């Protein structure tokens, strides 16, 4: 027999009372059923959860949280796509350097990303096959120079 208590009830006291009166309740059930043999009554708290039930509840909660996170992410992507579309319509959109990879018509086999095939911009110079950033004044940033020297020392 599955049982539960009201919100303000004490489940421990109810369980104790049911166990204490199990024989009397079994007799009453036998008389009501007009049965000579009444099965043993086992009382199970309907609000009690097994370890497996607790694990399942936790898994369902996690799945629900992940679903909400996915929905938020999709909403964010839709908002960004709307923003990009609006910028493209206004003519203020500036594509990123990897945007061609998102283009469905882009054919990776016929595009080689070697430095020789890349058209150099005004603010770049080619040094030994590498493209390095140069400040507008034509001089390199000293912090950049130091970083490049450290990187080149690590390569050697």
C-alpha positions in Angstrom: 0.0 0.0 0.0 1.5 3.3 -1.1 0.8 6.2 1.3 1.7 9.9 1.7 1.1 12.6 4.3 -0.1 16.2 3.9 2.5 18.9 3.8 2.2 19.7 7.5 2.2 15.9 8.5 5.1 13.9 10.0 6.0 11.0 7.7 7.9 9.2 10.4 5.0 9.2 12.8 2.6 8.1 10.0 5.0 5.2 9.1 5.2 4.1 12.8 1.4 4.2 13.1 0.9 2.1 10.0 3.4 -0.5 11.1 1.9 -0.6 14.6 -1.7 -1.1 13.2 -0.8 -3.3 10.2 -2.5 -6.4 11.6 -5.8 -4.5 12.4 -5.7 -2.9 8.9 -5.1 -6.4 7.3 -8.2 -7.7 9.2 -10.3 -4.8 8.1 -9.2 -5.3 4.5 -10.1 -9.0 4.6 -13.5 -8.3 6.0 -14.2 -5.6 3.3 -13.0 -8.0 0.6 -14.9 -11.0 2.1 -11.7 -12.9 1.7 -10.6 -15.8 3.9 -7.0 -15.2 3.0 -5.7 -11.6 2.9 -2.2 -10.9 1.6 0.3 -9.3 3.8 0.2 -5.5 3.7 3.4 -3.7 3.0 3.3 0.1 3.5 5.5 2.2 1.2 5.9 6.0 1.6 4.9 7.4 -1.8 7.3 10.4 -1.3 10.3 8.2 -0.4 12.7 7.8 -3.3 15.2 5.0 -3.9 18.8 5.8 -4.9 17.9 4.9 -8.5 14.9 7.3 -8.5 17.1 10.0 -7.0 19.7 9.5 -9.8 17.0 9.6 -12.4 15.5 12.8 -11.0 19.0 14.3 -11.0 19.5 13.2 -14.6 16.2 14.7 -15.7 17.0 18.0 -14.0 20.4 18.1 -15.7 18.8 17.4 -19.1 16.2 20.1 -18.5 19.0 22.6 -17.6 21.0 21.6 -20.7 17.9 22.0 -22.9 17.4 25.6 -21.5 21.0 26.4 -22.1 20.8 25.1 -25.7 17.6 27.2 -26.2 19.4 30.3 -24.9 22.3 29.6 -27.1 20.1 29.2 -30.2 18.2 32.4 -29.3 21.6 34.2 -29.0 22.7 32.9 -32.4 19.4 34.0 -34.0 19.9 37.5 -32.5 23.4 37.7 -33.8 22.3 36.5 -37.3 19.6 39.2 -37.3 22.2 41.8 -36.3 24.6 40.6 -39.1 21.8 40.7 -41.6 20.8 44.2 -40.6 24.4 45.3 -40.9 24.7 43.7 -44.3 21.6 45.5 -45.4 22.9 48.8 -44.1 26.3 48.2 -45.7 28.2 48.5 -42.4 29.1 44.8 -42.2 32.8 43.9 -42.3 33.4 40.1 -42.7 36.0 38.4 -40.6 39.1 36.7 -42.1 37.5 33.2 -41.8 34.1 34.1 -43.0 34.8 32.4 -46.4 34.9 29.1 -44.5 31.2 29.5 -43.6 30.2 30.2 -47.2 28.5 27.1 -48.6 29.9 27.8 -52.1 33.5 27.8 -50.8 35.5 25.0 -52.3 38.4 24.1 -50.0 40.3 22.0 -52.6 40.7 25.0 -54.9 41.8 27.5 -52.3 45.4 27.4 -51.0 46.1 29.5 -48.0 49.8 29.9 -48.7 51.2 33.4 -48.2 52.0 33.8 -51.8 48.4 33.6 -52.8 47.2 36.1 -50.2 47.0 39.7 -51.3 48.9 41.8 -48.8 47.0 44.8 -47.2 48.5 48.3 -46.8 49.2 47.7 -43.1 51.1 44.5 -43.6 54.6 43.6 -44.9 55.9 40.3 -46.1 59.0 39.1 -44.3 60.5 35.7 -45.2 57.0 34.3 -46.2 55.3 35.6 -43.1 52.8 38.4 -42.8 53.4 40.7 -39.8 51.4 43.6 -38.5 52.9 47.1 -38.8 51.7 50.2 -37.1 50.2 53.0 -39.2 53.3 55.1 -38.8 55.3 52.4 -40.6 57.1 51.3 -37.4 56.6 48.2 -35.5 55.2 48.2 -32.0 58.1 47.5 -29.6 56.0 45.1 -27.5 55.2 43.2 -30.7 58.9 43.1 -31.7 59.9 41.7 -28.2 57.2 39.1 -28.5 58.3 38.1 -32.0 61.9 37.8 -30.8 60.9 35.5 -27.9 58.8 33.4 -30.3 61.7 33.1 -32.8 64.1 32.2 -30.0 61.7 29.4 -29.0 61.5 28.2 -32.6 65.4 28.0 -32.9 
